[in-house]
């Protein structure tokens, strides 16, 4: 059967023109028809691990919004279809533009607090030095783990330095306040020990007087060893000299002398310029010069 190819081609061309005219009249272009035929790409869904919990799925815009308000952190691990494994949000290419803005403005609040508290420690006598040190260490740790998402390392170090200096200042201040009290307590204890030694010497003098018609010895050496076996009693705790007799003895008195007569007194005095005295009647006291 013979087919006229030229006539057939002419008819097919006319049919194509008629079809295009119909499509245009219906508002459908060739591009629109292609869009109807091409399926839309799947929406990227992010799964995020935050504080030990798996969150999501989130869209790309939701992740960006939560990064901006601080709900998610750049160090949080995330995964979406197409990634080979879990990666930090800061390493995902689709979020690179968000991080360029975030990283420019995020400064560690703890580093600022550390610096402020460290400076205040000088004004408040070291009261804020410990919080300054704690905030500084925590801030440095978070900055190190943020993979560049947090800044403020210099402020944190400055806060640590001022905090430690403030602690040393506080310790020095406490020591300066406590030292006089400690010295005073030690001085008072030495005065009591000196008074105890003086009373022992007085008792030995009376024992001597009992055997010698009421007369006290001419010097303290006569008490050793019969009435006072240990010569260390003669050493006055108030005196720096720990070898010589530390008491001034007034000889020539008897057991019947006036009771208020001073029998012996310490050669050294306390820090408050008080001297230990013992009278004939055995009464002892600290007498200020």
Secondary structure, 3 states (H helix, E strand, C coil): CCCCHHHHHHHHHHHHHHHHHHHHHCCCCHHHHHHHHCCCCCCCCEEEEECCEEEEEECHHHHHHHHHCCCCCCCCEEECCCCCCCEEHHHCHHHHHHHHHHHHHCECHHHHHHHHHHHHHHHCCCCCHHHHHHHHHHHHHHHHHCCCCCECHHHHHHHHHHHHHHHHHHHHHHHHHHHHHHHHHHHHHHHHHHHHHHHHHHHHHHHHHHHCCCECCCCHHHHCCCCCCCHHHHCCCCCCCCCCCCEEECCCCECCCCCCCEEEEECCCCCCCEEEEEECCCCEEEEEC
